[in-house]
Amino acid sequence: MPLKIKILLVDDNKNNILSMESIFARDNYLLVSANSGREALKILLNEWDFTLILMDVEMPVLNGVDTATLIYQRDKLQHIPIIFITAHSYGDENVFKGYKAGAVDYIYKPIQPELLRAKVAVYVDLYRKNHQLIAQEQKLKEINKNLEIEIKDRIASEEKVNELNKQLLKTIEKLESNNKELDQFAFIASHDLQEPLRKIRTFSDRIAAKYADKLDETGNSYIERMKNACERMQNLINDILTFSKITVSKDSREYTDMNLILEEVLLDMDFQIQEKNAKFIIEKLPQLKVYPVLIKQLFQNLISNAVKYSKKDVQPVIHISCKIDAPKTWEDKINVKKYCRIIIEDNGIGFQQQYAEQIFTMFKRLHGNTEYQGTGIGLAICKKIAEEHQGFISAQSTVNKGTLFTISFPIEISEPILNK
């Protein structure tokens, strides 16, 4: 739900109120007006969720400075900035009184509409950012609260509670930096999860080998299903470990011939490619400064998907190309001169374009295991690899017509992009 921007206009001249309402007509603010300082105070008795107060200084009975002083006597109203609007150019002493009463700025009449809108926009932006910080603080508090509850539920002894409190502090510190808790998760996955899984696989293999002839068809089916489940679990653990180690298990960047990496990937996937009779149309790729190990993983995941999600009785055709272009408008904030875009396009089953963002999230799968094997982590890995290169990945797809993946790498004009 969008944050409501609510502004209180205080002026004894109705024409001035109408003028300000006209100035803010296109800004979609919620404007509340008061014709005197007393009326403003009455409104603020029941409403204190204002973003800003615009108030005339010269008003009968209760002027703007006195009204501001009374407003800031209430704790609930002290967060609302006040801009005074006046037709007089006061001396330093009177201006000081205004600031002392709580004013944050002055606007002089006749009002310049764009100046007023610009100043108000600054405080509106500050208001929005403040609410974002409050929301983030509440979220962190909720996370901390949930972690504390979990600790209390799981730990009985004081010694374990103290130990886990130390871990909790470390976890909070990691959450506030860059989610380094993935390192801890990788450790748990590689030790606590894989060890029991290996035992299950070992004993299921022994049962199958020793008692296959003593079990009926149903029993052997159960054993086979258990082995398949173990294999899926092992693949899931491996993919999670790959995802979590992307930021820590890479060598330094180096200028790399992307064609050589692609050739290596296709060689490794030869059996899968031959099985599907896949056809590749490959244009010359550039030389880029990358992490070769990560790029190989990226190519392997995308090409594997292109082969896997092909249509039945239709030869998979996979087109790999490259283009160099300037950043798009929304990318201008990234400090690069150009982008190298590597495109991998297939003629497979595709998917609905509405899922183009979701497919890059962890465990998001558009097809069940009965149709296509997978863990739902491969494209999340691709997204993270692209981001490790300060780039990004996107997808365009149409059901039964295929999918086009674009990986965009930022480059400098001086880089040796193209191979001679």
N, C-alpha and C positions, 0 to 999 in steps of 0.2 A: 504494500500500500504506500503511495507516494506521501512524503512528509508534507503536512499542511503548513503553508507560510501565511501567518496571520499578522496583520499590521493594524495598529490603532492610530487613527488620524484625529488629532485634537486641535480645533480652531473654532473661534467664536463666529467666524465669517463663513456662512454656508457656501458662498461662491468659491472660497479657497478650498473647502472640502471637495466640492465638485471638480475643481481643477486638478487636484491630486488624484482623485479617482479616475479622471480621464487619462492622466499620465501613466497610471499603472494598469490601464485597461487590458493591455496585451500580455501582461506578466502572470496572469492567473493567480494573483494573490487574493486571499480572503481579507477584505478591508472592512474594518469596523470604525464608525465615526462617533465623535463626541463634540458637542458645541461649547463645552466649557471644561475647566479643570475639575469642577465638582462632578460633572457627568462622567468624566474619565475615571475618577476615583470610584464612582459607583459601579462602573463596568468592571473595573479591576478587582472589586470585592469578590466577584464570582468567576471571573475569567483571568487566568494568569499564564496562559499558553501562547502569549504573543511573541512573535519573532522580533518586533521592533515597534517603537513609538515615535511618530512624527508629531511634534507639538509646537504650536505657536507660542512665542514668549509673551507678547503683549495681549493679555486677556483680562477682562474686568473681574473684580472680586478676588479671583485666585489666578495669579499669573503663572507662566510656564515654569519658572524657577521654583516657586513655592510648591507647585503641583508635583514636580520631580522630587523635591525633598520629601514630601508625604508618601509618594510612591515607594521610594527606596527605604522607608521605615518598615516595610513589610518584607520579611525574609523571602517569601515566595515570588516577589516581584524584582528582587535585586539583580536577577540575571538578564532583565530586558534592557537593551540599549535604547537610549533616547537621543534623537536628533532634534535640536531646536531649530525652528524656522522663524526668522525675524526680518523686519524691514529696516532695522537700524543697525548701524555699524558701531557696536559698543566699544568702550575703551577696554584696556587690558583688565582692569579691576572687575568690571561687570562680566566680561567673558570668563574670567577666573571663577566668579561666583556660579556661573552656569555649569562649568566643568566640575566644580566642587559639589554641586547639587546632583551630579550624576550624568550630565550630558556627555556624549561621545563625539559630537560634531555639531557644526552650525551650517545652516543653509540660509542664504540671504535672498530676500525678495527683490525684484521679481524672480520667481523660480525659473531656473533653466531646466527644462524637462529631462534632457539627457544626463545632465550632471546629477540631478536628484535620483534618477533611475540607476546610474552607475554607483553612487554611494550606497543606496539601499541594497543593490546587488551584492556589494562587498559583505554587508552584515548578514544578508540572507545566506551567502555562501559559508560564512563562519558559523551560522546557526546550523546549517546542514552538517558541516564537518563535526561540530560539537556533538550533534546527535549520533553521528556515526561512531565517534569515539565512545560515547556512553553505551551504545549498543554493543560495541566490541568488548568494553569493560564488563558489561553484564554477561556476555557470552563466556568470557574467561572465568568470571566468578562462578557461572553455572558449571563449567568444565571442572573447575577446582572442587566445587561442591560434590559433583558426581564422583570424582576421583576419591575424595575423602570418604564418601559413603561406601564406595567399593572396598577401600582399604579396611574400614571398620568391620564390614561384613566378612571379609576373608581372613583377617588376622586376629588371632585370639591372644597370643602372648605379647607382652609389652616389648620384648626384644625385637620381635618381628615387626611390630608396629613402628618402632623407631627406625628400623632399617628401611622399611617401605616409605616412611616419611621422607627420608633422604632421597630415595628414588623418585618420589613424587616431586620434590623440589627440582630435581634434575629434569624431570619430564616437563614441568611447567616452563623451565628455562628453555628447553628445546622447542616447545610449542610457540614461545614468544619469538624465537629466532627463525628457524627454517625447517621445522618438522624433522629434526634429527632423530626422532624416536623410531624412524624406519630402521636405523642401525640396530636398535635393541630388538625390534621385531624380527629382523633378518637373523639375528643370533638365536632367538627362540625358535624360529621356523627351521633353521638348519640343525638344531640339536634336539629340542623337545618334541618337535613334530616328526622329523624324519626317522628318528630311532625307533619309536613304536611302529611306524609305517613299515620299516624294513622287516621287523619281526612278523608283522601280519603277512607280508608278501612271502617271507621265508616259510612260515608254517602252512600257508595256503598251497604253496608249491609242493611241500612235503606231503600234504594230505592228498593232493591231486595225483602225485606220483605213486604213493603207497596204497591208496584206498580207492582209486578210480574204478577198479573192477568190482569192488564190493559195494559201491554206491549205485543207486538207481539213476535214471536219467535226470530226475528232478534234483537229486543231490549233487550230481556233477554240474548241473546248470547253476546251482547256487555257488559252487566253488568258482566257476568261470566268471560269474557276475561279481564275486568278491574280488577276484584278481583284476578285473577291468576297473572296478572302483578304486582299487589301490593305485593302478596306473594313472587314472585321472587325478587322484590326489597328489601323486608324485609330480605330475606335470604342473599342477597348480602351485605346489611349493616352489618348484624350479622357476616358474614365471614370476612369482612374488619376489623371490630372491633376486632375480635379474632386475626387476623394477626397482627394488630398494637399493641396489648396489650401483645404479647408473651414475650417481654423483660422486662415488668414491673409488670405483674400480676402473678408471680410464687413464690412458697415458696422455702425454702432452699432445696438443694439436700439432699437426704437421701437414704440409701441402701433399695432397694425395690424389692420385689418378682414380677418379670414381669408376672409370671403366674397368680397372683391374679388380676393384672390390666387387663390382657387379658380376664379373666373370667368375670369381671365386664362389660367390653365392650360388650362381646357376650350376656350377660344377658340383657343389655340395648337395643341391636339390635335384640332381640328374634323374634319380629313380622316380621321384614324385612327378617330375615334368614328363618323363617318358610314359608313365602310367596314365597320365591324362592326355597325352599327345598334344601338349601345349605348344603354341607357336609364339615366338617372340619377335617383335619388331623394335630394334634398339638403335636409337640415334646416338651420336657421339656425345658423351658426357664431359663435363669440365674437370679441371683440377682445382680442388678447394682445400682450404685449411680446416681440417676436421679431426675428430677422434676416430681413426679407422675402425677400431673394434666396435664402437657404437654404430657407425654407419653400416657396417656389415649386418648387425642385428636389425637395424631399421629396414634395409633392403630385404632381408630374409623374411621378416614378418609380413611386409606388404606383398611380396611376390607369392609367398605361401598362401596368403589369403586369396589372392587373385586366382591361383590354381585351384584351391580348395572350393571356393564358392562359384565354380563354373556351372553352366547349365548342362543338364543331361543331354546326351546325344548331340552336343554342339562343341566343336573344337575350341578350346580356350585360346583367345588371341590377346596377348599382352603387349601393349605399346609403351615403351619407356623413352622419354624425351626430356629436353631441357630448354629453358629460355632465360635470358637475362633482361630484367626490366627495372624501372625505378620504383621506389616505394609508393604504395597507395596512400591516400590522404590520411587514413586513420593510423598508418604506420609511421608517419613522419616524426613522431616523438622518439622513435628508435634512431639512435645516432649512426646511421649507415647511409652510404651513397646509393647502393643498388641492391637488388635481390637476385639470387640465382634460384630458379624454381625448377625442381626435378619433378616430372609428372609421370605417374604410373597409372595407366588406363587399361581396363579389361572389359570384356563383353559378357560378364557373368550375370548372376541372378539379381544383383543390385539390391537396393533397399529404398524405403521411402525417405525423401530428403529431410523430413522433419526429425529424423534420428541422426542427422549428420554431426551434431555436437555430442550427443549422448554416447556414440560408439567409442569415443576416446576416453570414457570414464572407466574406472576399475570395475571388472566383473559384469559389464554391460554386454549382453549377447542378444542378438535379434533372432537367433535360431536355437532350438533345443539340441541337447547332446545326441538325440536319436537321429537328427538330420546331419549335423556337422560337429565333429569333435573340436574341442577347444576349451580354454579357461576363461576367456573374456578379458584377458590382460594384455594381449599382444598389441592392440592399438593404443592402449594407455602407455605402454613402453615406447611406442613410436612417437607419441606426443612428447613424452619426457625427453627423449633423445633430441628431438627438434629444438626443444626449449633449452637443452644444455648447450646448443650451438647458437643461442639467442635468436632462434628462428621459430617457425610454427608449421603446423600441418593442417590441412583442411580436406574435406571430401565433398564431391558432388556425385549424386547417384540417381538412377531411375530404375524402378522395378523391371526386371527382365531385359534391361538394356545395358547394364554394366555400371561400373563405378570408376571415378577418376580421383586419385589422391594427388595432392600437390604439396610437396615439402619445400618450404621457402627458407633459404639460407642467406643471411645478410653478408654482403661483401663490400670491399672498398674498390674504387675504380682502379687503383694501382695493383690489385692482386692479379697474379697470372692465372686468370680464370680458365681460358680455353687452351686446350692442347693443340700444339701446332702440328 
